[in-house]
Amino acid sequence: MIKQSDLAMLILVISISLVASFFIGDALINTPENRSSQVEVVSPISPEFIQPSTDIFNENAINPTETIKIGNSNQNQPFGNDTN
């Protein structure tokens, strides 16, 4: 059975812990008034399209989407037909 003195001590410890955690939490956590920051303002995107430079994008430029075949291999498997 719990004695009255033990119960009173338990309530005292709980209440002290509650008050201490309230003040510590209030000191550590920012309040809504302190949560302001400066951000850059981004200019809106214009609907105008500027043509890319013809020095880079021209008829003689390399097409990176073109399939490149090296050698005369007709093999479809990249590592041969080993099925070990």
N, CA, C and O atoms as a Maestro MAE file, in Angstrom:
{
 s_m_m2io_version
 :::
 2.0.0
}

f_m_ct {
 s_m_title
 :::
 protein
 m_atom[336] {
  # First column is atom index #
  i_m_mmod_type
  r_m_x_coord
  r_m_y_coord
  r_m_z_coord
  i_m_residue_number
  s_m_chain_name
  s_m_pdb_residue_name
  s_m_pdb_atom_name
  i_m_atomic_number
  :::
  1 25 0.832 -1.178 0.000 1 A "MET " " N  " 7
  2 3 0.000 0.000 0.000 1 A "MET " " CA " 6
  3 2 0.881 1.248 0.000 1 A "MET " " C  " 6
  4 15 1.935 1.274 0.635 1 A "MET " " O  " 8
  5 25 0.442 2.273 -0.714 2 A "ILE " " N  " 7
  6 3 1.187 3.523 -0.810 2 A "ILE " " CA " 6
  7 2 0.847 4.390 0.396 2 A "ILE " " C  " 6
  8 15 -0.318 4.600 0.734 2 A "ILE " " O  " 8
  9 25 1.904 4.883 1.030 3 A "LYS " " N  " 7
  10 3 1.703 5.759 2.174 3 A "LYS " " CA " 6
  11 2 1.344 7.159 1.689 3 A "LYS " " C  " 6
  12 15 1.614 7.519 0.543 3 A "LYS " " O  " 8
  13 25 0.735 7.938 2.570 4 A "GLN " " N  " 7
  14 3 0.357 9.305 2.211 4 A "GLN " " CA " 6
  15 2 1.590 10.163 1.960 4 A "GLN " " C  " 6
  16 15 1.568 11.033 1.090 4 A "GLN " " O  " 8
  17 25 2.646 9.934 2.698 5 A "SER " " N  " 7
  18 3 3.866 10.729 2.508 5 A "SER " " CA " 6
  19 2 4.504 10.415 1.147 5 A "SER " " C  " 6
  20 15 5.046 11.305 0.492 5 A "SER " " O  " 8
  21 25 4.435 9.138 0.726 6 A "ASP " " N  " 7
  22 3 4.955 8.762 -0.594 6 A "ASP " " CA " 6
  23 2 4.118 9.391 -1.701 6 A "ASP " " C  " 6
  24 15 4.657 9.865 -2.701 6 A "ASP " " O  " 8
  25 25 2.823 9.396 -1.523 7 A "LEU " " N  " 7
  26 3 1.922 9.997 -2.507 7 A "LEU " " CA " 6
  27 2 2.149 11.506 -2.588 7 A "LEU " " C  " 6
  28 15 2.160 12.068 -3.683 7 A "LEU " " O  " 8
  29 25 2.327 12.156 -1.465 8 A "ALA " " N  " 7
  30 3 2.578 13.597 -1.448 8 A "ALA " " CA " 6
  31 2 3.924 13.913 -2.109 8 A "ALA " " C  " 6
  32 15 4.034 14.889 -2.850 8 A "ALA " " O  " 8
  33 25 4.939 13.099 -1.846 9 A "MET " " N  " 7
  34 3 6.259 13.298 -2.460 9 A "MET " " CA " 6
  35 2 6.173 13.087 -3.969 9 A "MET " " C  " 6
  36 15 6.810 13.821 -4.724 9 A "MET " " O  " 8
  37 25 5.410 12.113 -4.420 10 A "LEU " " N  " 7
  38 3 5.237 11.835 -5.840 10 A "LEU " " CA " 6
  39 2 4.532 13.004 -6.533 10 A "LEU " " C  " 6
  40 15 4.942 13.410 -7.620 10 A "LEU " " O  " 8
  41 25 3.501 13.538 -5.933 11 A "ILE " " N  " 7
  42 3 2.786 14.689 -6.496 11 A "ILE " " CA " 6
  43 2 3.701 15.910 -6.537 11 A "ILE " " C  " 6
  44 15 3.662 16.674 -7.501 11 A "ILE " " O  " 8
  45 25 4.521 16.104 -5.511 12 A "LEU " " N  " 7
  46 3 5.457 17.231 -5.478 12 A "LEU " " CA " 6
  47 2 6.505 17.108 -6.585 12 A "LEU " " C  " 6
  48 15 6.800 18.090 -7.266 12 A "LEU " " O  " 8
  49 25 7.062 15.929 -6.767 13 A "VAL " " N  " 7
  50 3 8.079 15.723 -7.805 13 A "VAL " " CA " 6
  51 2 7.466 15.916 -9.195 13 A "VAL " " C  " 6
  52 15 8.086 16.519 -10.072 13 A "VAL " " O  " 8
  53 25 6.260 15.409 -9.391 14 A "ILE " " N  " 7
  54 3 5.590 15.559 -10.686 14 A "ILE " " CA " 6
  55 2 5.295 17.029 -10.972 14 A "ILE " " C  " 6
  56 15 5.495 17.488 -12.097 14 A "ILE " " O  " 8
  57 25 4.833 17.758 -9.994 15 A "SER " " N  " 7
  58 3 4.505 19.167 -10.219 15 A "SER " " CA " 6
  59 2 5.760 19.999 -10.468 15 A "SER " " C  " 6
  60 15 5.736 20.901 -11.306 15 A "SER " " O  " 8
  61 25 6.847 19.721 -9.767 16 A "ILE " " N  " 7
  62 3 8.106 20.438 -10.002 16 A "ILE " " CA " 6
  63 2 8.633 20.118 -11.405 16 A "ILE " " C  " 6
  64 15 9.111 21.006 -12.111 16 A "ILE " " O  " 8
  65 25 8.544 18.855 -11.801 17 A "SER " " N  " 7
  66 3 8.989 18.457 -13.140 17 A "SER " " CA " 6
  67 2 8.147 19.126 -14.216 17 A "SER " " C  " 6
  68 15 8.676 19.540 -15.247 17 A "SER " " O  " 8
  69 25 6.861 19.233 -13.989 18 A "LEU " " N  " 7
  70 3 5.962 19.865 -14.951 18 A "LEU " " CA " 6
  71 2 6.295 21.345 -15.124 18 A "LEU " " C  " 6
  72 15 6.362 21.843 -16.247 18 A "LEU " " O  " 8
  73 25 6.502 22.043 -14.013 19 A "VAL " " N  " 7
  74 3 6.827 23.475 -14.085 19 A "VAL " " CA " 6
  75 2 8.190 23.670 -14.736 19 A "VAL " " C  " 6
  76 15 8.350 24.566 -15.566 19 A "VAL " " O  " 8
  77 25 9.175 22.852 -14.377 20 A "ALA " " N  " 7
  78 3 10.516 22.976 -14.951 20 A "ALA " " CA " 6
  79 2 10.492 22.689 -16.444 20 A "ALA " " C  " 6
  80 15 11.131 23.408 -17.213 20 A "ALA " " O  " 8
  81 25 9.775 21.661 -16.873 21 A "SER " " N  " 7
  82 3 9.721 21.336 -18.304 21 A "SER " " CA " 6
  83 2 8.989 22.420 -19.087 21 A "SER " " C  " 6
  84 15 9.321 22.672 -20.245 21 A "SER " " O  " 8
  85 25 8.003 23.060 -18.478 22 A "PHE " " N  " 7
  86 3 7.304 24.152 -19.148 22 A "PHE " " CA " 6
  87 2 8.247 25.321 -19.423 22 A "PHE " " C  " 6
  88 15 8.271 25.850 -20.535 22 A "PHE " " O  " 8
  89 25 9.024 25.725 -18.419 23 A "PHE " " N  " 7
  90 3 9.926 26.862 -18.593 23 A "PHE " " CA " 6
  91 2 11.105 26.523 -19.507 23 A "PHE " " C  " 6
  92 15 11.530 27.366 -20.297 23 A "PHE " " O  " 8
  93 25 11.629 25.325 -19.413 24 A "ILE " " N  " 7
  94 3 12.727 24.915 -20.295 24 A "ILE " " CA " 6
  95 2 12.226 24.824 -21.734 24 A "ILE " " C  " 6
  96 15 12.904 25.275 -22.657 24 A "ILE " " O  " 8
  97 25 11.056 24.250 -21.927 25 A "GLY " " N  " 7
  98 3 10.493 24.164 -23.273 25 A "GLY " " CA " 6
  99 2 10.175 25.519 -23.851 25 A "GLY " " C  " 6
  100 15 10.370 25.745 -25.045 25 A "GLY " " O  " 8
  101 25 9.692 26.417 -23.035 26 A "ASP " " N  " 7
  102 3 9.390 27.769 -23.497 26 A "ASP " " CA " 6
  103 2 10.662 28.513 -23.876 26 A "ASP " " C  " 6
  104 15 10.651 29.327 -24.800 26 A "ASP " " O  " 8
  105 25 11.751 28.245 -23.176 27 A "ALA " " N  " 7
  106 3 13.016 28.908 -23.489 27 A "ALA " " CA " 6
  107 2 13.652 28.343 -24.753 27 A "ALA " " C  " 6
  108 15 14.300 29.085 -25.491 27 A "ALA " " O  " 8
  109 25 13.487 27.057 -25.021 28 A "LEU " " N  " 7
  110 3 14.136 26.417 -26.161 28 A "LEU " " CA " 6
  111 2 13.341 26.527 -27.457 28 A "LEU " " C  " 6
  112 15 13.929 26.660 -28.530 28 A "LEU " " O  " 8
  113 25 12.048 26.475 -27.378 29 A "ILE " " N  " 7
  114 3 11.212 26.484 -28.581 29 A "ILE " " CA " 6
  115 2 10.856 27.919 -28.936 29 A "ILE " " C  " 6
  116 15 10.466 28.710 -28.077 29 A "ILE " " O  " 8
  117 25 10.997 28.243 -30.225 30 A "ASN " " N  " 7
  118 3 10.676 29.600 -30.679 30 A "ASN " " CA " 6
  119 2 9.187 29.863 -30.602 30 A "ASN " " C  " 6
  120 15 8.363 28.974 -30.812 30 A "ASN " " O  " 8
  121 25 8.873 31.077 -30.302 31 A "THR " " N  " 7
  122 3 7.476 31.492 -30.328 31 A "THR " " CA " 6
  123 2 7.134 31.948 -31.739 31 A "THR " " C  " 6
  124 15 8.045 32.248 -32.510 31 A "THR " " O  " 8
  125 25 5.863 32.013 -32.106 32 A "PRO " " N  " 7
  126 3 5.498 32.444 -33.465 32 A "PRO " " CA " 6
  127 2 6.018 33.834 -33.817 32 A "PRO " " C  " 6
  128 15 6.243 34.114 -34.995 32 A "PRO " " O  " 8
  129 25 6.212 34.705 -32.846 33 A "GLU " " N  " 7
  130 3 6.724 36.042 -33.131 33 A "GLU " " CA " 6
  131 2 8.188 35.994 -33.572 33 A "GLU " " C  " 6
  132 15 8.631 36.846 -34.341 33 A "GLU " " O  " 8
  133 25 8.934 35.008 -33.093 34 A "ASN " " N  " 7
  134 3 10.357 34.899 -33.430 34 A "ASN " " CA " 6
  135 2 10.605 34.075 -34.690 34 A "ASN " " C  " 6
  136 15 11.761 33.913 -35.080 34 A "ASN " " O  " 8
  137 25 9.597 33.564 -35.325 35 A "ARG " " N  " 7
  138 3 9.761 32.688 -36.479 35 A "ARG " " CA " 6
  139 2 9.697 33.453 -37.797 35 A "ARG " " C  " 6
  140 15 9.016 33.011 -38.723 35 A "ARG " " O  " 8
  141 25 10.364 34.549 -37.903 36 A "SER " " N  " 7
  142 3 10.363 35.286 -39.160 36 A "SER " " CA " 6
  143 2 11.728 35.149 -39.811 36 A "SER " " C  " 6
  144 15 12.743 35.028 -39.126 36 A "SER " " O  " 8
  145 25 11.747 35.169 -41.136 37 A "SER " " N  " 7
  146 3 13.003 35.079 -41.868 37 A "SER " " CA " 6
  147 2 12.889 35.880 -43.148 37 A "SER " " C  " 6
  148 15 11.791 36.173 -43.621 37 A "SER " " O  " 8
  149 25 14.029 36.225 -43.697 38 A "GLN " " N  " 7
  150 3 14.070 36.973 -44.941 38 A "GLN " " CA " 6
  151 2 14.227 35.989 -46.093 38 A "GLN " " C  " 6
  152 15 15.060 35.085 -46.028 38 A "GLN " " O  " 8
  153 25 13.438 36.157 -47.136 39 A "VAL " " N  " 7
  154 3 13.527 35.297 -48.307 39 A "VAL " " CA " 6
  155 2 13.674 36.155 -49.556 39 A "VAL " " C  " 6
  156 15 13.271 37.317 -49.583 39 A "VAL " " O  " 8
  157 25 14.264 35.554 -50.592 40 A "GLU " " N  " 7
  158 3 14.408 36.262 -51.849 40 A "GLU " " CA " 6
  159 2 13.080 36.287 -52.580 40 A "GLU " " C  " 6
  160 15 12.303 35.334 -52.522 40 A "GLU " " O  " 8
  161 25 12.836 37.375 -53.259 41 A "VAL " " N  " 7
  162 3 11.636 37.478 -54.077 41 A "VAL " " CA " 6
  163 2 12.029 37.076 -55.488 41 A "VAL " " C  " 6
  164 15 12.954 37.640 -56.073 41 A "VAL " " O  " 8
  165 25 11.317 36.099 -56.026 42 A "VAL " " N  " 7
  166 3 11.628 35.579 -57.350 42 A "VAL " " CA " 6
  167 2 10.782 36.304 -58.375 42 A "VAL " " C  " 6
  168 15 9.578 36.489 -58.196 42 A "VAL " " O  " 8
  169 25 11.434 36.709 -59.452 43 A "SER " " N  " 7
  170 3 10.676 37.375 -60.512 43 A "SER " " CA " 6
  171 2 9.891 36.335 -61.306 43 A "SER " " C  " 6
  172 15 10.357 35.206 -61.460 43 A "SER " " O  " 8
  173 25 8.727 36.683 -61.803 44 A "PRO " " N  " 7
  174 3 7.919 35.713 -62.543 44 A "PRO " " CA " 6
  175 2 8.577 35.325 -63.870 44 A "PRO " " C  " 6
  176 15 9.337 36.096 -64.456 44 A "PRO " " O  " 8
  177 25 8.267 34.125 -64.321 45 A "ILE " " N  " 7
  178 3 8.801 33.625 -65.582 45 A "ILE " " CA " 6
  179 2 8.038 34.287 -66.720 45 A "ILE " " C  " 6
  180 15 6.808 34.339 -66.713 45 A "ILE " " O  " 8
  181 25 8.783 34.792 -67.697 46 A "SER " " N  " 7
  182 3 8.117 35.456 -68.818 46 A "SER " " CA " 6
  183 2 7.708 34.414 -69.857 46 A "SER " " C  " 6
  184 15 8.379 33.391 -69.992 46 A "SER " " O  " 8
  185 25 6.645 34.647 -70.577 47 A "PRO " " N  " 7
  186 3 6.191 33.683 -71.590 47 A "PRO " " CA " 6
  187 2 7.017 33.748 -72.874 47 A "PRO " " C  " 6
  188 15 6.808 32.942 -73.781 47 A "PRO " " O  " 8
  189 25 7.945 34.690 -72.962 48 A "GLU " " N  " 7
  190 3 8.765 34.813 -74.151 48 A "GLU " " CA " 6
  191 2 9.857 33.749 -74.156 48 A "GLU " " C  " 6
  192 15 10.472 33.475 -73.126 48 A "GLU " " O  " 8
  193 25 10.092 33.150 -75.329 49 A "PHE " " N  " 7
  194 3 11.114 32.117 -75.474 49 A "PHE " " CA " 6
  195 2 12.269 32.686 -76.274 49 A "PHE " " C  " 6
  196 15 12.088 33.126 -77.409 49 A "PHE " " O  " 8
  197 25 13.439 32.679 -75.692 50 A "ILE " " N  " 7
  198 3 14.630 33.182 -76.372 50 A "ILE " " CA " 6
  199 2 15.290 32.004 -77.088 50 A "ILE " " C  " 6
  200 15 15.540 30.968 -76.472 50 A "ILE " " O  " 8
  201 25 15.565 32.150 -78.351 51 A "GLN " " N  " 7
  202 3 16.182 31.087 -79.142 51 A "GLN " " CA " 6
  203 2 17.599 30.814 -78.639 51 A "GLN " " C  " 6
  204 15 18.338 31.748 -78.328 51 A "GLN " " O  " 8
  205 25 17.984 29.521 -78.558 52 A "PRO " " N  " 7
  206 3 19.333 29.192 -78.085 52 A "PRO " " CA " 6
  207 2 20.393 29.589 -79.110 52 A "PRO " " C  " 6
  208 15 20.086 29.857 -80.272 52 A "PRO " " O  " 8
  209 25 21.610 29.618 -78.668 53 A "SER " " N  " 7
  210 3 22.719 30.025 -79.523 53 A "SER " " CA " 6
  211 2 22.913 29.026 -80.659 53 A "SER " " C  " 6
  212 15 22.888 27.815 -80.442 53 A "SER " " O  " 8
  213 25 23.104 29.536 -81.860 54 A "THR " " N  " 7
  214 3 23.329 28.649 -83.017 54 A "THR " " CA " 6
  215 2 24.748 28.115 -83.025 54 A "THR " " C  " 6
  216 15 25.057 27.230 -83.823 54 A "THR " " O  " 8
  217 25 25.625 28.620 -82.165 55 A "ASP " " N  " 7
  218 3 26.974 28.055 -82.054 55 A "ASP " " CA " 6
  219 2 26.926 26.651 -81.464 55 A "ASP " " C  " 6
  220 15 27.736 25.794 -81.818 55 A "ASP " " O  " 8
  221 25 25.991 26.424 -80.578 56 A "ILE " " N  " 7
  222 3 25.870 25.119 -79.919 56 A "ILE " " CA " 6
  223 2 24.782 24.278 -80.565 56 A "ILE " " C  " 6
  224 15 24.998 23.097 -80.838 56 A "ILE " " O  " 8
  225 25 23.631 24.856 -80.813 57 A "PHE " " N  " 7
  226 3 22.497 24.125 -81.367 57 A "PHE " " CA " 6
  227 2 22.403 24.407 -82.866 57 A "PHE " " C  " 6
  228 15 21.798 25.393 -83.287 57 A "PHE " " O  " 8
  229 25 23.008 23.531 -83.661 58 A "ASN " " N  " 7
  230 3 22.959 23.686 -85.109 58 A "ASN " " CA " 6
  231 2 22.821 22.326 -85.779 58 A "ASN " " C  " 6
  232 15 22.734 21.312 -85.088 58 A "ASN " " O  " 8
  233 25 22.800 22.280 -87.099 59 A "GLU " " N  " 7
  234 3 22.610 21.024 -87.844 59 A "GLU " " CA " 6
  235 2 23.770 20.068 -87.665 59 A "GLU " " C  " 6
  236 15 23.573 18.855 -87.735 59 A "GLU " " O  " 8
  237 25 24.970 20.569 -87.438 60 A "ASN " " N  " 7
  238 3 26.164 19.733 -87.358 60 A "ASN " " CA " 6
  239 2 26.482 19.290 -85.932 60 A "ASN " " C  " 6
  240 15 27.485 18.607 -85.721 60 A "ASN " " O  " 8
  241 25 25.679 19.648 -84.973 61 A "ALA " " N  " 7
  242 3 25.929 19.276 -83.580 61 A "ALA " " CA " 6
  243 2 25.668 17.785 -83.375 61 A "ALA " " C  " 6
  244 15 24.916 17.173 -84.133 61 A "ALA " " O  " 8
  245 25 26.288 17.208 -82.356 62 A "ILE " " N  " 7
  246 3 26.119 15.785 -82.040 62 A "ILE " " CA " 6
  247 2 24.754 15.580 -81.410 62 A "ILE " " C  " 6
  248 15 24.344 16.339 -80.533 62 A "ILE " " O  " 8
  249 25 24.048 14.542 -81.864 63 A "ASN " " N  " 7
  250 3 22.733 14.211 -81.319 63 A "ASN " " CA " 6
  251 2 22.923 13.195 -80.201 63 A "ASN " " C  " 6
  252 15 23.267 12.050 -80.496 63 A "ASN " " O  " 8
  253 25 22.718 13.548 -78.933 64 A "PRO " " N  " 7
  254 3 22.950 12.607 -77.835 64 A "PRO " " CA " 6
  255 2 21.901 11.497 -77.754 64 A "PRO " " C  " 6
  256 15 22.105 10.520 -77.034 64 A "PRO " " O  " 8
  257 25 20.804 11.622 -78.462 65 A "THR " " N  " 7
  258 3 19.776 10.579 -78.411 65 A "THR " " CA " 6
  259 2 19.963 9.518 -79.478 65 A "THR " " C  " 6
  260 15 19.199 8.554 -79.524 65 A "THR " " O  " 8
  261 25 20.965 9.673 -80.340 66 A "GLU " " N  " 7
  262 3 21.209 8.721 -81.417 66 A "GLU " " CA " 6
  263 2 21.882 7.476 -80.856 66 A "GLU " " C  " 6
  264 15 22.773 7.585 -80.013 66 A "GLU " " O  " 8
  265 25 21.468 6.286 -81.314 67 A "THR " " N  " 7
  266 3 22.039 5.029 -80.865 67 A "THR " " CA " 6
  267 2 23.435 4.873 -81.449 67 A "THR " " C  " 6
  268 15 23.652 5.101 -82.639 67 A "THR " " O  " 8
  269 25 24.379 4.482 -80.597 68 A "ILE " " N  " 7
  270 3 25.766 4.320 -81.020 68 A "ILE " " CA " 6
  271 2 26.089 2.836 -81.028 68 A "ILE " " C  " 6
  272 15 25.874 2.150 -80.030 68 A "ILE " " O  " 8
  273 25 26.606 2.332 -82.148 69 A "LYS " " N  " 7
  274 3 26.967 0.924 -82.271 69 A "LYS " " CA " 6
  275 2 28.469 0.858 -82.448 69 A "LYS " " C  " 6
  276 15 29.031 1.497 -83.337 69 A "LYS " " O  " 8
  277 25 29.114 0.080 -81.593 70 A "ILE " " N  " 7
  278 3 30.564 -0.084 -81.645 70 A "ILE " " CA " 6
  279 2 30.860 -1.507 -82.088 70 A "ILE " " C  " 6
  280 15 30.425 -2.452 -81.429 70 A "ILE " " O  " 8
  281 25 31.588 -1.690 -83.189 71 A "GLY " " N  " 7
  282 3 31.974 -3.006 -83.687 71 A "GLY " " CA " 6
  283 2 30.867 -3.642 -84.521 71 A "GLY " " C  " 6
  284 15 29.871 -3.003 -84.859 71 A "GLY " " O  " 8
  285 25 31.074 -4.941 -84.847 72 A "ASN " " N  " 7
  286 3 30.138 -5.674 -85.696 72 A "ASN " " CA " 6
  287 2 29.384 -6.738 -84.916 72 A "ASN " " C  " 6
  288 15 28.925 -7.712 -85.514 72 A "ASN " " O  " 8
  289 25 29.241 -6.594 -83.633 73 A "SER " " N  " 7
  290 3 28.595 -7.602 -82.804 73 A "SER " " CA " 6
  291 2 27.078 -7.579 -83.004 73 A "SER " " C  " 6
  292 15 26.449 -6.521 -83.001 73 A "SER " " O  " 8
  293 25 26.508 -8.781 -83.180 74 A "ASN " " N  " 7
  294 3 25.055 -8.917 -83.292 74 A "ASN " " CA " 6
  295 2 24.447 -9.455 -82.001 74 A "ASN " " C  " 6
  296 15 23.274 -9.829 -81.975 74 A "ASN " " O  " 8
  297 25 25.218 -9.494 -80.958 75 A "GLN " " N  " 7
  298 3 24.782 -10.065 -79.689 75 A "GLN " " CA " 6
  299 2 23.878 -9.076 -78.957 75 A "GLN " " C  " 6
  300 15 24.195 -7.891 -78.858 75 A "GLN " " O  " 8
  301 25 22.735 -9.578 -78.438 76 A "ASN " " N  " 7
  302 3 21.787 -8.731 -77.726 76 A "ASN " " CA " 6
  303 2 22.066 -8.658 -76.232 76 A "ASN " " C  " 6
  304 15 21.681 -7.688 -75.579 76 A "ASN " " O  " 8
  305 25 22.731 -9.674 -75.683 77 A "GLN " " N  " 7
  306 3 23.031 -9.712 -74.248 77 A "GLN " " CA " 6
  307 2 24.309 -8.940 -73.964 77 A "GLN " " C  " 6
  308 15 25.298 -9.129 -74.672 77 A "GLN " " O  " 8
  309 25 24.327 -8.089 -72.969 78 A "PRO " " N  " 7
  310 3 25.512 -7.263 -72.723 78 A "PRO " " CA " 6
  311 2 26.725 -8.032 -72.206 78 A "PRO " " C  " 6
  312 15 27.857 -7.594 -72.411 78 A "PRO " " O  " 8
  313 25 26.514 -9.185 -71.531 79 A "PHE " " N  " 7
  314 3 27.620 -9.936 -70.941 79 A "PHE " " CA " 6
  315 2 27.738 -11.330 -71.535 79 A "PHE " " C  " 6
  316 15 28.286 -12.218 -70.881 79 A "PHE " " O  " 8
  317 25 27.261 -11.553 -72.714 80 A "GLY " " N  " 7
  318 3 27.374 -12.855 -73.347 80 A "GLY " " CA " 6
  319 2 26.225 -13.773 -72.959 80 A "GLY " " C  " 6
  320 15 25.243 -13.350 -72.350 80 A "GLY " " O  " 8
  321 25 26.372 -15.037 -73.326 81 A "ASN " " N  " 7
  322 3 25.316 -16.018 -73.071 81 A "ASN " " CA " 6
  323 2 25.628 -16.901 -71.895 81 A "ASN " " C  " 6
  324 15 25.127 -18.024 -71.838 81 A "ASN " " O  " 8
  325 25 26.440 -16.451 -70.939 82 A "ASP " " N  " 7
  326 3 26.751 -17.252 -69.749 82 A "ASP " " CA " 6
  327 2 25.519 -17.354 -68.873 82 A "ASP " " C  " 6
  328 15 24.995 -16.344 -68.405 82 A "ASP " " O  " 8
  329 25 25.063 -18.567 -68.655 83 A "THR " " N  " 7
  330 3 23.905 -18.802 -67.766 83 A "THR " " CA " 6
  331 2 24.335 -19.717 -66.634 83 A "THR " " C  " 6
  332 15 23.648 -20.693 -66.333 83 A "THR " " O  " 8
  333 25 25.461 -19.417 -66.004 84 A "ASN " " N  " 7
  334 3 25.969 -20.252 -64.910 84 A "ASN " " CA " 6
  335 2 25.119 -20.135 -63.714 84 A "ASN " " C  " 6
  336 15 25.396 -20.769 -62.696 84 A "ASN " " O  " 8
  :::
 }
 m_bond[335] {
  # First column is bond index #
  i_m_from
  i_m_to
  i_m_order
  :::
  1 1 2 1
  2 2 3 1
  3 3 4 2
  4 3 5 1
  5 5 6 1
  6 6 7 1
  7 7 8 2
  8 7 9 1
  9 9 10 1
  10 10 11 1
  11 11 12 2
  12 11 13 1
  13 13 14 1
  14 14 15 1
  15 15 16 2
  16 15 17 1
  17 17 18 1
  18 18 19 1
  19 19 20 2
  20 19 21 1
  21 21 22 1
  22 22 23 1
  23 23 24 2
  24 23 25 1
  25 25 26 1
  26 26 27 1
  27 27 28 2
  28 27 29 1
  29 29 30 1
  30 30 31 1
  31 31 32 2
  32 31 33 1
  33 33 34 1
  34 34 35 1
  35 35 36 2
  36 35 37 1
  37 37 38 1
  38 38 39 1
  39 39 40 2
  40 39 41 1
  41 41 42 1
  42 42 43 1
  43 43 44 2
  44 43 45 1
  45 45 46 1
  46 46 47 1
  47 47 48 2
  48 47 49 1
  49 49 50 1
  50 50 51 1
  51 51 52 2
  52 51 53 1
  53 53 54 1
  54 54 55 1
  55 55 56 2
  56 55 57 1
  57 57 58 1
  58 58 59 1
  59 59 60 2
  60 59 61 1
  61 61 62 1
  62 62 63 1
  63 63 64 2
  64 63 65 1
  65 65 66 1
  66 66 67 1
  67 67 68 2
  68 67 69 1
  69 69 70 1
  70 70 71 1
  71 71 72 2
  72 71 73 1
  73 73 74 1
  74 74 75 1
  75 75 76 2
  76 75 77 1
  77 77 78 1
  78 78 79 1
  79 79 80 2
  80 79 81 1
  81 81 82 1
  82 82 83 1
  83 83 84 2
  84 83 85 1
  85 85 86 1
  86 86 87 1
  87 87 88 2
  88 87 89 1
  89 89 90 1
  90 90 91 1
  91 91 92 2
  92 91 93 1
  93 93 94 1
  94 94 95 1
  95 95 96 2
  96 95 97 1
  97 97 98 1
  98 98 99 1
  99 99 100 2
  100 99 101 1
  101 101 102 1
  102 102 103 1
  103 103 104 2
  104 103 105 1
  105 105 106 1
  106 106 107 1
  107 107 108 2
  108 107 109 1
  109 109 110 1
  110 110 111 1
  111 111 112 2
  112 111 113 1
  113 113 114 1
  114 114 115 1
  115 115 116 2
  116 115 117 1
  117 117 118 1
  118 118 119 1
  119 119 120 2
  120 119 121 1
  121 121 122 1
  122 122 123 1
  123 123 124 2
  124 123 125 1
  125 125 126 1
  126 126 127 1
  127 127 128 2
  128 127 129 1
  129 129 130 1
  130 130 131 1
  131 131 132 2
  132 131 133 1
  133 133 134 1
  134 134 135 1
  135 135 136 2
  136 135 137 1
  137 137 138 1
  138 138 139 1
  139 139 140 2
  140 139 141 1
  141 141 142 1
  142 142 143 1
  143 143 144 2
  144 143 145 1
  145 145 146 1
  146 146 147 1
  147 147 148 2
  148 147 149 1
  149 149 150 1
  150 150 151 1
  151 151 152 2
  152 151 153 1
  153 153 154 1
  154 154 155 1
  155 155 156 2
  156 155 157 1
  157 157 158 1
  158 158 159 1
  159 159 160 2
  160 159 161 1
  161 161 162 1
  162 162 163 1
  163 163 164 2
  164 163 165 1
  165 165 166 1
  166 166 167 1
  167 167 168 2
  168 167 169 1
  169 169 170 1
  170 170 171 1
  171 171 172 2
  172 171 173 1
  173 173 174 1
  174 174 175 1
  175 175 176 2
  176 175 177 1
  177 177 178 1
  178 178 179 1
  179 179 180 2
  180 179 181 1
  181 181 182 1
  182 182 183 1
  183 183 184 2
  184 183 185 1
  185 185 186 1
  186 186 187 1
  187 187 188 2
  188 187 189 1
  189 189 190 1
  190 190 191 1
  191 191 192 2
  192 191 193 1
  193 193 194 1
  194 194 195 1
  195 195 196 2
  196 195 197 1
  197 197 198 1
  198 198 199 1
  199 199 200 2
  200 199 201 1
  201 201 202 1
  202 202 203 1
  203 203 204 2
  204 203 205 1
  205 205 206 1
  206 206 207 1
  207 207 208 2
  208 207 209 1
  209 209 210 1
  210 210 211 1
  211 211 212 2
  212 211 213 1
  213 213 214 1
  214 214 215 1
  215 215 216 2
  216 215 217 1
  217 217 218 1
  218 218 219 1
  219 219 220 2
  220 219 221 1
  221 221 222 1
  222 222 223 1
  223 223 224 2
  224 223 225 1
  225 225 226 1
  226 226 227 1
  227 227 228 2
  228 227 229 1
  229 229 230 1
  230 230 231 1
  231 231 232 2
  232 231 233 1
  233 233 234 1
  234 234 235 1
  235 235 236 2
  236 235 237 1
  237 237 238 1
  238 238 239 1
  239 239 240 2
  240 239 241 1
  241 241 242 1
  242 242 243 1
  243 243 244 2
  244 243 245 1
  245 245 246 1
  246 246 247 1
  247 247 248 2
  248 247 249 1
  249 249 250 1
  250 250 251 1
  251 251 252 2
  252 251 253 1
  253 253 254 1
  254 254 255 1
  255 255 256 2
  256 255 257 1
  257 257 258 1
  258 258 259 1
  259 259 260 2
  260 259 261 1
  261 261 262 1
  262 262 263 1
  263 263 264 2
  264 263 265 1
  265 265 266 1
  266 266 267 1
  267 267 268 2
  268 267 269 1
  269 269 270 1
  270 270 271 1
  271 271 272 2
  272 271 273 1
  273 273 274 1
  274 274 275 1
  275 275 276 2
  276 275 277 1
  277 277 278 1
  278 278 279 1
  279 279 280 2
  280 279 281 1
  281 281 282 1
  282 282 283 1
  283 283 284 2
  284 283 285 1
  285 285 286 1
  286 286 287 1
  287 287 288 2
  288 287 289 1
  289 289 290 1
  290 290 291 1
  291 291 292 2
  292 291 293 1
  293 293 294 1
  294 294 295 1
  295 295 296 2
  296 295 297 1
  297 297 298 1
  298 298 299 1
  299 299 300 2
  300 299 301 1
  301 301 302 1
  302 302 303 1
  303 303 304 2
  304 303 305 1
  305 305 306 1
  306 306 307 1
  307 307 308 2
  308 307 309 1
  309 309 310 1
  310 310 311 1
  311 311 312 2
  312 311 313 1
  313 313 314 1
  314 314 315 1
  315 315 316 2
  316 315 317 1
  317 317 318 1
  318 318 319 1
  319 319 320 2
  320 319 321 1
  321 321 322 1
  322 322 323 1
  323 323 324 2
  324 323 325 1
  325 325 326 1
  326 326 327 1
  327 327 328 2
  328 327 329 1
  329 329 330 1
  330 330 331 1
  331 331 332 2
  332 331 333 1
  333 333 334 1
  334 334 335 1
  335 335 336 2
  :::
 }
}
